[in-house]
Amino acid sequence: MFEGLTYAGRLGLLWIVLALVLCGIYRRWGTLALTVVAIAVADWSAAGLKALFDRERPSLRYAEPEPLVHTAHDPSFPSGHAATSFAAATMLSFAFPRLTPALFVLAAAVAFSRVYVGVHYPLDVIGGAALGVLVATALRRLVRALQQSRRAMPAG
């Protein structure tokens, strides 16, 4: 099960499909676009922070246990899977508040899967989760500020 979540969470694909379904049903195309942007920004931010922290992955540091999935050779902190999952869960929870518990349980399961399969430390996924929530919250605030500034502009 956790191996499947790890594969499904790659590049935020699970979340893009979920957002596409939810936003298609409820005709919230702006939410779909914001979710995709949040996933992309979280992924890029995680990659940048990985280069900065340069933390070795557990499977490269310890011979055993053998990881259950292929291990990337990029640094470990923060987890990109956790960052993209929590960015998407946060963004989708803004639009679909009744789904918030399920969205965050799914995000936590994807994040935990990375520890379970042996390619991240727990702190990697905690850092990734925090990064994802931060990215989505900042993006939402930015969009709201832009919307308010447009409304405040005088016509003409």
Stockholm file with secondary structure:
# STOCKHOLM 1.0

chainA/1-156         MFEGLTYAGRLGLLWIVLALVLCGIYRRWGTLALTVVAIAVADWSAAGLKALFDRERPSLRYAEPEPLVHTAHDPSFPSGHAATSFAAATMLSFAFPRLTPALFVLAAAVAFSRVYVGVHYPLDVIGGAALGVLVATALRRLVRALQQSRRAMPAG
#=GR chainA/1-156 SS CHHHHHHHTGGGHHHHHHHHHHHHHHTCHHHHHHHHHHHHHHHHHHHHHHHHHCCCCHHHHCSCSCCSSCCCSSCCSSCHHHHHHHHHHHHHHHHCGGGHHHHHHHHHHHHHHHHHTTSSCHHHHHHHHHHHHHHHHHHHHHHHHHHHHHHHSCCC
#=GC SS_cons         CHHHHHHHTGGGHHHHHHHHHHHHHHTCHHHHHHHHHHHHHHHHHHHHHHHHHCCCCHHHHCSCSCCSSCCCSSCCSSCHHHHHHHHHHHHHHHHCGGGHHHHHHHHHHHHHHHHHTTSSCHHHHHHHHHHHHHHHHHHHHHHHHHHHHHHHSCCC
//
